[in-house]
Amino acid sequence: MKRRAGEGVRAERARLFEEMHRRGEPFDYSRRAAEILRHRFVRETVHRVHASPPRLLDVGCSMGQLTAQLAGLPRGLFAVDLSRTAIRVARDRLRDAAAPARFVVASATALPFREESFAVVVLSDGLHSWQLPPEERQVALAQAHRVVERGGYAVLTEYLQPRAFREFVGQVRASPFELVSIAYLYDRLWYQFESWFKAIRGWRWVRRLFGSIPVALTLRAVARLLGPRGSRHICVVARRT
């Protein structure tokens, strides 16, 4: 009975994510400056831990915005998402890339790959943003640990209130992974700034403002003065020993 209930929850989650992607690009990942910088940060982090991973997995790839940033780093790039619409759009986005990715409809809690298949696994805005309950977050971490090779890495980002950073780090520590590093993206002021214009976000000059990398970099420089409280995104790197 418990297993059936869990399957029902996962099916409902898949339906919700499918509907979200059918309405268009969720969260304007490819147009909002803070999200573009986050994807660049993840790419730079992956390059730092493994300059040329033979195989990399992007879990929860959405419409391939981050996957496109990762293309060219590994010799083999794979990506999964619950939404078939997301996978279709992501595949189209990467179709003409120099290093096209292979896309699979799958859940972070049931990755369809053999053990030790990847040098790096990326879970960007995942464990909490995917609306996973605590027990399924641990399952997702265990799945990531299973498919990454020994000595390989997991790169995780999450969008949280600063007071929840410690809990998120604790979840990674409680997983089979060994914690390697913690970094902050100092983007809290940008999201506050964006909220001021929420009512008129459709205006052309507001869209240009939201897409301005120089504005986002300036706000990030100011937010650094606040330390971790100046962040909404945290990045954790973990290793399979």
HELIX and SHEET records of a PDB file:
HELIX    1   1 LYS A    2  ARG A   22  1                                  21    
HELIX    2   2 PRO A   26  ASP A   28  5                                   3    
HELIX    3   3 ALA A   33  VAL A   49  1                                  17    
HELIX    4   4 GLN A   65  LEU A   70  1                                   6    
HELIX    5   5 ARG A   84  LEU A   94  1                                  11    
HELIX    6   6 PRO A  134  VAL A  147  1                                  14    
HELIX    7   7 PRO A  162  ALA A  164  5                                   3    
HELIX    8   8 PHE A  165  ARG A  173  1                                   9    
HELIX    9   9 ARG A  188  TRP A  196  1                                   9    
HELIX   10  10 LYS A  198  ILE A  200  5                                   3    
HELIX   11  11 ARG A  204  PHE A  210  1                                   7    
HELIX   12  12 ILE A  213  ALA A  223  1                                  11    
HELIX   13  13 ARG A  224  GLY A  230  5                                   7    
SHEET    1   A 7 ARG A 102  VAL A 105  0                                        
SHEET    2   A 7 GLY A  76  ASP A  81  1                                        
SHEET    3   A 7 ARG A  55  VAL A  59  1                                        
SHEET    4   A 7 PHE A 118  SER A 124  1                                        
SHEET    5   A 7 VAL A 148  TYR A 159  1                                        
SHEET    6   A 7 HIS A 233  ARG A 239 -1                                        
SHEET    7   A 7 GLU A 178  TYR A 184 -1                                        
END                                                                             
